[in-house]
Amino acid sequence: PRLVEAIHFGMTWIRDLLLIRIGAPASFVVNTDLIDILKTSAQHYSAEELLAMHDEMANGLMLVDSDTNINRNLVADVMFLRLREKLSQNAVRSNGPSAGKG
């Protein structure tokens, strides 16, 4: 259940980023108390990237929350690794080829 809650929170956060990115009214945002952070973060991603991240989390949630016999920890690990990969690709594109090296 805590994993499901964490995924729901992440999906809500990404949804808020997407709404801000596309210029939706602030009244549509769930995390209104963090609107300034959301606005700053939303500038770093395209709507397509945010949708891809949301889809990744939705797929993970579907598997974790299903009645199938799966390893939920493995599903979560793969989902978060894929999200990290998407975030890393964005960082390299935003900051140039040297981003992420260190």
N, C-alpha and C positions, 0 to 999 in steps of 0.2 A: 503493500500500500504506500509506503514512503517513496518508493521509486515512481509509482504512478503520480503521486502528488508533485514530485520534483519535475517530472516530464510535463505535467499540466502547467506548472509555474513557468518553465522554459518556453512552452508554446505560447502562453499568454504574453510573456515578455517580447518574443519575436513578433507576435501579432501586433502589439503596441508599436514596435519599431516600424513595422510595415505600414500601419495606419499613418504614422507620422511621416514616413518617407513619401507616401503618396498624397499627403496634404489633407488627410481627413480631419474633421473638427476634433479638437482636444477632448470634447465630451465623449467621444467614442473610445478613448484610451482608458484601460482598466487601472493602470498604475499611475494615476494622476499626481500622486505625491512625489513621483520621481520623473516628472515630465521634462525637467531640464537635462537630466542624465540621458533620458530616452532621445531627446532631440539631438544631443551631441553624438550619441551612438548611431542613430539612424543615418547620419551623414556619411558614414563609412561603408554603407552597404547599398547595393541596388535592390530594387523591389524583387528582381529575379533571384538574387542571392538569399534574400530573406524568405521568399517562398520555398526555395530549395531546403533551407534549414528547417522551416516549419514542417515541410513534407517529411524530412528525415525523422523528426521527432514524432510526427503522427504515425509513421510506419512503426517506429519503436514502441510507441504506446499501444498500438493495435496488437502487436505481438506479446508485449508484457501483460497486457490486460485481458488476453484471451484465455480460454480454457485449455489450450493446447499444451502438450508436454514439451516445454522448452526450458532452456537454461536462461532465466531472466537476467542473471548477472552478465552472461555473455552477450545477450541482446543489448543491454545497457552499455557494455564496454564498446561494442561495435558502433552503436549509435553515437556515443560521445567521441569516439575516434574519428568518425566521419564528419561530425560537426567541427572538431578541431582542425581537420584537414581543410574544410571549407573556410574556416576563419583564417587559417594560415595562408591559404591562397589569396584571400582578400588582403592580408597584411603585406604580402610580397607585391601585389599589384599596386597597393596604395603607397607603399614606402620605397619601392624600387627593389631590384634584385638582391640587394644586400640585407633586406629585412629578414629577421629570423635567424641570421647567422651570428654566431658569437662565440 
